[in-house]
Amino acid sequence: MKKKDKIILVSNIGSASRKYSVYSLVEKEGPKELFCIQFDQKEFYPSVRLEDAMIEFFEIAKNRYFLNIEDIDIVAERVVAVGEFFLENKIINEKYLEELDKAKKYDVLHTESLIHELRQLFSIKENSITKGVNCKFKIVGISDSAYHHSIPEETYTYAIKDFKPEHNFRKYGYHGISMSGVADELSKKYKKIIAIHLGGGGSVTAIKDGKSIFNSFGMTPVSGLINLTRVGDVDPFVILHIYKKNKKYFSLLDGGDTAFDLTKEEIYEKSGLFALTGEKDMRDVLDNLKVKNQKQKEKSEFALQVYINKINEYVGVAYAHLGGTDALVLTGSIFEKSQIFRKMFLPKVSWLNLQKRKIVIMKTEEEKEIVRLVIEGKFI
């Protein structure tokens, strides 16, 4: 790292992990990754609470990599939040935090974690300046929905009577940073791409001429595919039933707010593959395919078939939006790391009749794409 290099810290808050990547923007050479520190509850620093990951990162960065807070020029945050406001990449300020605070009712899993980290960052910056440290970094929000702003109105509209822009009742789409990277790398080669991203959450995107025209997520990341703990698409009456069940026990106490919160928790954190297997980590679901306990093995096999069926359905939807496809792109940690899952999944989409070379397994590099978008947006 040279004194004249611009330093970008990328924060990627996932549903079950935190990843911090540091890049230097070298003059005439472009961005170069210096180091990366990851936190999760299983493999990387499992003793660190995720809400304390940012603080821990700065300690490790200083002691192990000699990076001080005054060296950082930009902190770029991956933003997963519901609303028209977040269909653009923007500088994060108090107004931005106010909008996040309004949006958190829809997606506590991502948005509250982000708000907590941003408050930490503002506090760190303020305390550093008070102590005379030249803390100069700007904070930029790189939206996970911005890439999907090209989805047509007839595709993102919900047929709801009580529709007003301030309600945010429409499809937004997520995993846009990952999909932006796919488009940037492959859209010159392939005109029509179906891209599947599977990690803690999962989605299917239709990309035409480099632009998103469909994404399986809806207004929030709880919809679409079955996810590790999120319910995905279900009949609305299922949700009404869960709410009614919770309201029965709590409405007398607080007028129903607890019933709403418990329903939200159930569909966000207690559904999906977790509801079918009792596991919150795909590594554990896949490991259970090898256990001697036949009941546990069959439970995982069945859950994965349900999961794969739903993905295949959405591949069909993406295919219909595109009117065919030139390539299938598989990205996200599940596709990248699990040969077992790929062997289970690929026969299911054989109906696409794609040649092997048109099935691309692509490593997700969201942090690198975030840096590209920071530079493209002239935030630095």
Beta strands, then each sheet from edge to edge (+ up, - down):
strand 1: 6-13
strand 2: 17-26
strand 3: 30-40
strand 4: 74-79
strand 5: 90-91
strand 6: 138-143
strand 7: 192-198
strand 8: 202-208
strand 9: 211-215
strand 10: 327-331
strand 11: 359-361
sheet 1: 3+ 2- 1+ 4+ 6+ 5-
sheet 2: 9+ 8- 7+ 10+ 11+
end
